[in-house]
Amino acid sequence: MRRTHWLLLGLLAVILTALAAVPTARGAPDDVIPRVVSISPAPGSELPLTGILTFTFNTAMDHPSVEAALTIKSADGKQTISGKFVWKDDTTLTFTPTAPLIRTTDYSV
């Protein structure tokens, strides 16, 4: 009886040790929700007609998905502004319009 008791305790210890070694899924502590932390020039300020917009994100971004999602339009939504994207690094994107912007027109991003 005593031997069975020790055998069961030994088996239980092996099982608990094995379970402790099983990896579990959990969020990494550095997981962050991507967001724009700054835009230059600042929203509401006057942009030169050939102006470059710079977007800074709080985390490294997937370049193709950001470029596909980012649209710049006239405030009335009738004109989409085409341009060139250039990544300075994984968190800083610049957008240069292909053609000069129209004076006295509001734009939204």
Buried (B, 14 or more C-beta within 10 A) or exposed (E): EEEEEEEEEEEEEEEEEEEEEEEEEEEEEEEEEBEBEEEBEEEEEEBEEEBBBBBBBEEEBEEEEBEEEBEBBBEEEEBEBEBEBEEEEEBBBBBEBEEEBEEEEEBEE
